[in-house]
Amino acid sequence: MKSLYNKIILLLFLAFLLAPLAFWQITNFPTKTGPVEITIEPKTITAIEEPAEELPALIPPIIEPTVTPEETITLEELASPEETVTPEEPAQAEPAFIEERWVIHEVKPGDTLSTIFSSQEIGTTALYAVINSGKEGKQIERTLKPGQKLLLRFKEGTGELDLLIHEVNLVKSVQFDINAGSAITTVLEKDVEKRIVTASGTITSSLFLDGQKAGLSDRTIVEMAGLFNFDIDFAREIQPGDYFSVIYEAKYIDGDFFGNGSILAAEFINTGKSFRVVRFERDGAVDYYNEKGQSRKKTFTRTPVNFARISSKFTKSRYHPVLKRWRSHKGVDYAAKTGTPVLATGNGSVKIIQKQRGYGKVIYLQHGKKYTTVYAHLSRFKSGLKKGHKVKQGEVIGYVGSTGLATGPHLHYEFRINDKHVDPLSHKLPAADPIKDDKMAQFKKVAAPLLQQLDQLKAPVIAGQP
């Protein structure tokens, strides 16, 4: 009896311990069928529950990641709560493609090939290649003039200069093909069309003004005067009513006027006396001759300054404006503006070029063994001219000035024969050689149509005379 009592007491004690747990499960995990009913028997405790849906687990199940064949997951990626992103390395940019490029540079005062290349960031390799390419390369620095154009081509891919074109004038260009530190030079010249034109007029004021009215350029007027200055002193002998006519070439490029060419024939009537010249080439030399084939060209020209006024003639007694006393004047003075070009009156060589007390800056030219000419009071000498240099008739040797004993700008000109002073205005100058007999037939064939055309130009003027 006592043993049964003890068992009952033990079961009640167990039930007391299990009751809170049963109550917690009933309140926190409800089912669709209702609460769980617990039956306690004397020996065993049996939990009876109706069929119900599976209760959720207290600990969430571990979900294993699915790994595809194309994807690899490391242990570090599984352990990390956040996705790890590996930064990509920046891709290297491909070098930019350099296209062919042309630059046109207009030469400005003070420009040199070196400064032009420097402004275009062209290295010295290309510069030396051009300069050392030959004659044209060595001369390019001297031939660069303001207004000219340089065409530069930069190579496709590398951007290096591979072509330079120097436009010397409208006719001539020099091309430099540059490659691997050297250059090949090519001289390019455009075709020039020559047309024969004429002009004529009568002197009313001056040869320059009346020549311009007739449509002549200043250059052609000077050339025409040079053809007759062996016989006419244009500084003192030209008179109103004098007549001139010219047949010359006009040059065209691509149909556009480029400039005047050579004078083919010309006539000047001075105080009723006619002088005519025709251009003719013999033995490779060009000269001008009269109708008889005699050269109008003399060994010396009368005047060393074009269109200058004679301010003092050759005389045995003249009052010197600086020395204030009477003395001989063994030359001719030509008044002109400072800087007016002074021309050699004949072919020769420089005997003296220096500064002297009375003459100031002076040049002595020796013409063979017999003749000497002197040019004094110059403002400056021609650049580069030195003792011993050869000069040609009509070449600029210096410029009018007032150095030495001079009161104003003028040229003092002397003509000496065997070191004896003679009057350059009155002394008979030696003529050049005439056309030889074996060339005379050829000369007449060239001269006949030109002389006929000069007669046609003059006909209206003659008809209008009283």
HELIX and SHEET records of a PDB file:
HELIX    1   1 LYS A    2  ASN A   28  1                                  27    
HELIX    2   2 LEU A   75  ALA A   79  1                                   5    
HELIX    3   3 LEU A  113  SER A  119  1                                   7    
HELIX    4   4 THR A  124  ILE A  131  1                                   8    
HELIX    5   5 LYS A  135  THR A  143  1                                   9    
HELIX    6   6 LEU A  207  LYS A  213  1                                   7    
HELIX    7   7 ASP A  218  PHE A  228  1                                  11    
HELIX    8   8 ASP A  437  GLY A  464  1                                  28    
SHEET    1   A 2 GLU A  37  ILE A  40  0                                        
SHEET    2   A 2 ILE A  45  ILE A  48 -1                                        
SHEET    1   B 5 ARG A 101  GLU A 106  0                                        
SHEET    2   B 5 LYS A 149  PHE A 154 -1                                        
SHEET    3   B 5 LEU A 161  GLU A 167 -1                                        
SHEET    4   B 5 LYS A 172  ASN A 179 -1                                        
SHEET    5   B 5 SER A 182  GLU A 189 -1                                        
SHEET    1   C 5 GLU A 193  THR A 202  0                                        
SHEET    2   C 5 TYR A 243  ILE A 253 -1                                        
SHEET    3   C 5 ASP A 256  ASN A 270 -1                                        
SHEET    4   C 5 LYS A 273  ARG A 282 -1                                        
SHEET    5   C 5 ALA A 285  TYR A 289 -1                                        
SHEET    1   D 7 ARG A 309  SER A 312  0                                        
SHEET    2   D 7 VAL A 332  ALA A 335 -1                                        
SHEET    3   D 7 HIS A 410  ILE A 417 -1                                        
SHEET    4   D 7 TYR A 371  PHE A 381 -1                                        
SHEET    5   D 7 GLY A 360  HIS A 367 -1                                        
SHEET    6   D 7 GLY A 348  GLN A 356 -1                                        
SHEET    7   D 7 LYS A 390  VAL A 391 -1                                        
SHEET    1   E 4 ARG A 309  SER A 312  0                                        
SHEET    2   E 4 VAL A 332  ALA A 335 -1                                        
SHEET    3   E 4 HIS A 410  ILE A 417 -1                                        
SHEET    4   E 4 LYS A 420  VAL A 422 -1                                        
SHEET    1   F 6 ARG A 309  SER A 312  0                                        
SHEET    2   F 6 VAL A 332  ALA A 335 -1                                        
SHEET    3   F 6 HIS A 410  ILE A 417 -1                                        
SHEET    4   F 6 TYR A 371  PHE A 381 -1                                        
SHEET    5   F 6 VAL A 396  VAL A 400 -1                                        
SHEET    6   F 6 PRO A 341  LEU A 343 -1                                        
SHEET    1   G 2 THR A 315  HIS A 320  0                                        
SHEET    2   G 2 ARG A 325  HIS A 329 -1                                        
END                                                                             
